[in-house]
Amino acid sequence: MEVAIVFMFLFAVIFGIFYLFFSTRNKERLALIEKGVDARIFMKGERKKSTLTGRVIVLNLSLLLMGIGLGVFLALLITTYTILKEEAMYPSMIFFMGGLGLFTGFNLTKKLENE
């Protein structure tokens, strides 16, 4: 019974967030149109923004996953050929290489935005 209540509240919160987002966006657009702004600006911005956002998400996610995989591989190599402990090496290399992948993704995203 308690699980059902939690899911009902979760659904209500998600619904409320989406409702507020779309109703506020609609009110802002209507206010801009009333002031004389051309309505075509909404169509251009959304297409370009969604395409760029999709590219950025895919780029960052792929670089993060490659960084995690490389971190596991490097940790395996380091623990095999040195006397360093596995308990410290695996998490540190995973986080380091994952962060390096995200940093690389950030730099590539800046290049994408400049194009």
C-alpha positions as CSV (number, residue, x, y, z in Angstrom):
1,M,0.0,0.0,0.0
2,E,2.8,2.4,0.9
3,V,4.5,1.7,-2.4
4,A,1.4,2.7,-4.3
5,I,1.2,6.0,-2.4
6,V,4.9,6.8,-3.2
7,F,4.3,6.1,-6.9
8,M,1.1,8.3,-6.9
9,F,3.1,11.2,-5.3
10,L,6.0,10.6,-7.8
11,F,3.5,10.8,-10.7
12,A,1.9,13.9,-9.3
13,V,5.3,15.6,-8.9
14,I,6.4,14.8,-12.4
15,F,3.0,15.8,-13.8
16,G,3.2,19.1,-11.9
17,I,6.7,19.9,-13.1
18,F,5.8,19.3,-16.8
19,Y,2.5,21.3,-16.4
20,L,4.3,24.3,-14.9
21,F,7.0,24.1,-17.6
22,F,4.6,24.0,-20.5
23,S,2.1,26.5,-19.1
24,T,4.9,29.0,-18.3
25,R,6.5,28.6,-21.7
26,N,3.1,29.2,-23.3
27,K,2.4,32.3,-21.3
28,E,5.9,33.7,-22.2
29,R,5.4,33.1,-25.9
30,L,1.9,34.7,-25.8
31,A,3.4,37.7,-24.1
32,L,6.1,38.0,-26.7
33,I,3.6,37.7,-29.5
34,E,1.4,40.4,-28.0
35,K,4.4,42.7,-27.9
36,G,4.9,42.2,-31.7
37,V,7.6,39.6,-31.8
38,D,7.4,37.3,-34.9
39,A,6.3,33.8,-33.9
40,R,8.8,32.1,-36.2
41,I,11.6,32.7,-33.7
42,F,10.2,29.9,-31.6
43,M,10.4,27.3,-34.4
44,K,14.0,28.1,-35.5
45,G,15.5,28.1,-32.0
46,E,13.9,24.8,-31.0
47,R,15.2,22.8,-34.0
48,K,18.7,24.1,-33.8
49,K,18.9,23.8,-30.0
50,S,17.5,20.2,-29.9
51,T,19.9,19.1,-32.6
52,L,22.9,20.6,-30.8
53,T,21.7,19.2,-27.4
54,G,21.4,15.7,-28.9
55,R,24.9,15.9,-30.3
56,V,26.3,17.1,-27.0
57,I,24.6,14.4,-24.9
58,V,25.8,11.6,-27.2
59,L,29.3,13.1,-27.4
60,N,29.6,13.5,-23.6
61,L,28.0,10.1,-22.8
62,S,30.3,8.3,-25.3
63,L,33.4,10.0,-24.0
64,L,32.4,9.2,-20.4
65,L,31.9,5.5,-21.1
66,M,35.2,5.3,-23.0
67,G,36.9,7.0,-20.1
68,I,35.4,4.5,-17.6
69,G,36.5,1.6,-19.8
70,L,40.0,3.0,-20.2
71,G,40.2,3.6,-16.5
72,V,39.3,0.0,-15.7
73,F,41.9,-1.2,-18.2
74,L,44.6,1.0,-16.9
75,A,43.8,0.0,-13.3
76,L,44.1,-3.6,-14.3
77,L,47.5,-3.0,-15.9
78,I,48.8,-1.0,-13.0
79,T,47.7,-3.5,-10.4
80,T,49.1,-6.3,-12.4
81,Y,52.6,-4.9,-12.9
82,T,53.1,-2.9,-9.7
83,I,52.6,-3.5,-6.0
84,L,49.8,-0.8,-5.6
85,K,46.6,-2.0,-4.0
86,E,43.5,-2.8,-6.1
87,E,41.1,-1.2,-3.6
88,A,42.6,2.3,-4.3
89,M,43.6,1.9,-7.9
90,Y,40.3,0.9,-9.5
91,P,38.1,3.7,-8.2
92,S,40.8,6.4,-8.6
93,M,41.5,5.4,-12.3
94,I,37.8,5.1,-13.1
95,F,37.0,8.5,-11.7
96,F,40.1,10.1,-13.2
97,M,39.6,8.8,-16.7
98,G,35.9,9.4,-16.6
99,G,36.6,13.0,-15.6
100,L,39.1,13.3,-18.3
101,G,36.6,12.1,-20.8
102,L,34.0,14.6,-19.6
103,F,36.6,17.4,-19.8
104,T,37.4,16.4,-23.4
105,G,33.7,16.4,-24.2
106,F,33.4,19.9,-22.7
107,N,36.1,21.1,-25.0
108,L,34.6,19.4,-28.1
109,T,31.2,20.9,-27.2
110,K,32.7,24.4,-27.2
111,K,34.0,23.7,-30.7
112,L,30.5,22.4,-31.8
113,E,28.8,25.6,-30.5
114,N,31.3,27.8,-32.5
115,E,30.4,26.1,-35.8
